[in-house]
Amino acid sequence: MYNTPLGKSKFEFYSQLPDHTGNVGQFSMANEPSLHIPYLYNYAAQPWRTQKRIRTLIDQWFRNDLMGMPGDEDGGGMSAFVVFSMMGFYPVTPGLPIYVIGSPFFEHVTIELGDDKKFEIVCENYSKENKYIQSATLNGKEWNKSWFSHDELMMGGQLKFVMGNKANKKWAGSLTSVPPSFELK
């Protein structure tokens, strides 16, 4: 889906079909109903593919230049995708209180939760090249899942990633590590 060519240059394509911005092969970064697609690799126990795609998509389509943001904002959908993704996670399934992990774009992010609680995302060995998660801890305990719950976020604490420039196919790479795709009990 990501590699299928459009059959013409990007600028020729957009001048003829202006509402088809953000295309990456047959995937459209400009269409909010498809924003979850790069995160679906986590459900197949291949989170390193999500990490690669998220970094590529954000770097290519959400730059501070003339291209700006692909598509339209649709009430904040695009901005929410970028903010969540750059923090390192995204709420893939509406109504399911979980966040699927991607690839953080910052060394340190603090989410203020109120009542003096905060949730921190910390990246050791962070750099543009080090887009792959090598290991993770949640509140100091080994975390080998490609997701975490909203309750875990709201309790406060720290999600720490050790990053590297090569995919670690063992981190969250088993079927017991994948996000739930239905209601949590």
N, C-alpha and C positions, 0 to 999 in steps of 0.2 A: 504494500500500500504506500509506503513512504518513498519507494524508489521508482515507481512507474512514472515515466516522463509525461509532461503535459502535451508534447507534440509541437510546441512553439516556444519562443522566448517568453520569459516572465513578463516583461514589459508589453510585448505584443498581446499576450493573453489578457492582461489586465485592461489594456486600452479597448479591447473588443468585448470583454465580459467584466465590467468594473465591480460587480458585486461578488466576484469569485477571487477575492484576495486571500492571501494566507495559505495557498495550496502548497502542499509538500507531497508530491506524487498525487495520489488520489485522496489524501487526507487534507481537510481544510482546517487550518489553524484559526480561521476567521469565523467559524460557525460554532456557537456556544454548545449546541447539543453534542459536539464531538470532542470537547475539551478533555474528557475523561480518558480518551483512547490511549494516549501515551502511558497512562498509569496501569493499563490492563495487563502488562507484562508481569506485574507483581502477582496477579491472580494465577499466573502460569509458573510461579516459582522462579522467575527470571528478572528480579528487580534491577540487575545491572543494565538491562535493556531500557527500562524506564529511566534510569539515571542518565544514560546516554541521550535518549530522545528529549527529555526535558531540557537538558543543557543546550542541545542543538536548537530546539524550537524557540526557547527564550532568546538565545543569542542571535538567531536569524530574524525573528519576527517582532521582537519587542525591544528595538534599539532606540537610542536617543538621536534620531536623524530624520530626514525627510519622509521616510516610509512610515514612521510613527507606529501606530497600532494597526494590525490587519483587521479588516471587517469593520463592524460597528460595536459600540460599547454595550448595547442592550442592557441598560440598567445596572452596569457595573460588573457584568459577567466576565469580561476580558480582564479587567483590572483585578478582580478577585482571583482569577486563575493565576495571574502573574504574581500577586502578593503571596498567596499560599505557596505556589511552586517555588518562589525564590526563598521562602522560609524553609522549604524542604519537605512539604507535605501538601496533600490536597484532599478535600472531602468528595470522593469519587461518586458515592451513591447518595442522592438526596434522601433524607429521612433516616439514614443509617448512621448512628453516631460514631463513626470511625474516620480516621485520616490515613491515607495511603502515602507511604514515604517515597520521595523522589530523590533529588540531589540539591542540597542547600547551596545558595549563592553567597552566603555570608559566613564570616568566622563566628559571629555571635549575634543572636537575636533574643530579645526579651519581650515576652507577652505579659503585660500587666493584667492580672486577673481580679484585682480589687481585694480588699481586706488584707493588704500587705502580702498577697500571694502572687507568685509569678511563675511562668513556665519559660525555661531557657532552652534554646537550641544552640549547641556549641560544636564547632568543627575544628578538630585538630588536623594539622597538615593541610589546611585549606589553601587552595589556589585554583585558578581557572582550569589548569590542566588536571588537577586532582578532583575529578567529578564522581569517582566511584567510591561507594561506602565499603570500607574494609572491615569495620566492626562498629558496634553501637552499644551504648549502655543507656538504660532509663533509670534515673535515680540511683546510679552506681551499680546496678545489676545488669549483667549481660543481656542484650536485647537482640534476638535473632529472628525477629518478625519484620515484615515489610509494612507494618501498620501499627497504629496504637489507637486507643479509644478516646472519645471526648471526655469521659470521666477521668482518665489518666492525665489529660491535659489540664482539666479544671482543678485537680488536686494540687497542681503546681509541681515544680521540680525541674529536672534537667534531662534533656535528651542529648546525648553526646555522640557524635560521629567521629571516627577516625577515617580520613579520606586518603585516597591514593589514585595514581594515574592509570592503573590497570584494573579491569573488572575483577571483583572477588565473587566468583560464581558460587561459593559456599555460603556467603552471608545471605541469610533468608532465602536460601535456594532449595528448601524442601517443601513438600506439600503441607507440612504442619506449620509453616511460616507464612502462608498466604493469608490475605485478608478474608474475612467472612463475606459472603455474597448474599447473606440473608440476615434476618433478625438475630441479634445476640441474645442469649438467655442468661 
